[in-house]
Amino acid sequence: MASKSIYRVVFHNQGEIWELYAREIFQSDLWGFIELEAFVFEDVSKVVVDPSSEKLRRTFDGVTRSYIPLNAIVRIDEVEREGTPRAVKADSKVAEFPRPMNLPPRDDR
């Protein structure tokens, strides 16, 4: 039996780039969002602790499902095994996917 897929999701969040691993990912019924479920974190008993990984572990502790806006997503990969979740400061080289502008209605009289 093949093991369940693991997805690496990289997205913007408040001036940082977050990289998370999840077993379930799908398009949400909420328009414009991706749903992440079954988060995968490394073993807590490791000797070396990464502060950014711990920050994400605490942030998503007790969360069963998270909704990520499509325009915040940088990349989604299906991977063979989980890696270290990270939160790093975003630099100016990464940009959001362009969004359509909401223009005021035209008055055609």
C-alpha positions in Angstrom: 0.0 0.0 0.0 1.4 3.4 -1.0 1.9 5.9 1.8 -0.3 9.0 2.0 0.9 12.0 0.1 2.6 14.9 1.9 2.3 18.4 0.5 4.7 21.3 1.1 2.8 24.6 1.0 4.8 27.9 0.9 2.8 31.1 1.4 3.0 34.7 2.6 1.8 35.6 6.1 2.3 39.1 7.7 5.7 39.9 6.1 7.0 36.3 6.4 7.2 33.3 4.1 5.8 30.2 5.9 6.5 26.7 4.7 4.2 24.0 6.1 3.7 20.3 5.5 0.2 18.8 5.4 -1.4 15.5 4.4 -4.6 17.0 3.1 -5.0 19.9 0.8 -7.9 20.9 -1.4 -9.8 23.9 -2.8 -12.2 25.3 -0.2 -15.9 25.9 -0.5 -15.0 29.4 0.7 -14.2 31.1 -2.6 -10.5 32.1 -3.0 -9.1 29.8 -0.3 -7.1 26.6 -0.1 -7.8 24.3 2.9 -5.0 22.5 4.7 -5.6 19.6 7.1 -3.5 17.1 9.0 -0.4 19.2 9.6 2.9 17.3 9.7 5.6 18.5 12.2 8.9 16.9 13.1 9.4 14.8 16.2 9.3 17.0 19.3 12.1 14.9 21.0 14.9 16.2 18.8 17.9 17.6 20.6 18.3 20.7 18.3 15.3 23.0 18.2 14.6 25.4 15.3 12.9 28.6 16.7 10.9 29.2 13.5 9.7 25.6 13.4 8.7 25.9 17.1 6.8 29.1 16.3 4.8 27.3 13.6 4.2 24.3 15.8 2.8 26.6 18.6 0.7 28.6 16.0 -0.9 25.5 14.6 -1.3 23.6 17.9 -4.9 22.4 18.1 -5.8 23.6 14.6 -7.6 21.0 12.6 -8.1 22.9 9.4 -6.6 26.2 8.1 -7.8 28.3 5.2 -5.0 30.0 3.2 -6.0 32.8 0.7 -5.1 31.8 -2.9 -3.3 35.1 -3.5 -0.9 34.4 -0.5 0.2 31.0 -1.9 3.7 31.0 -3.5 4.0 27.3 -4.2 2.5 23.8 -3.5 4.6 20.7 -3.9 3.8 17.0 -3.4 6.9 15.6 -1.6 8.0 12.1 -0.5 8.5 13.0 3.2 8.1 16.0 5.5 10.8 18.5 6.1 11.3 21.2 8.7 8.5 23.8 8.7 9.9 27.3 8.5 9.0 30.9 8.9 11.5 33.4 7.4 11.4 37.1 6.8 10.2 37.9 3.3 12.5 39.9 1.1 11.5 42.0 -1.8 12.1 39.3 -4.4 8.8 37.5 -3.7 5.6 39.0 -4.9 2.0 38.1 -4.6 0.1 36.8 -7.5 -1.7 39.8 -9.2 -5.3 40.3 -8.3 -8.0 41.9 -10.4 -8.7 45.4 -9.4 -12.2 46.4 -8.3 -13.1 49.3 -10.6 -16.1 51.6 -9.8 -19.0 51.0 -12.1 -19.1 53.2 -15.2 -21.9 55.7 -15.8 -22.8 55.3 -19.5 -25.4 58.0 -20.0 
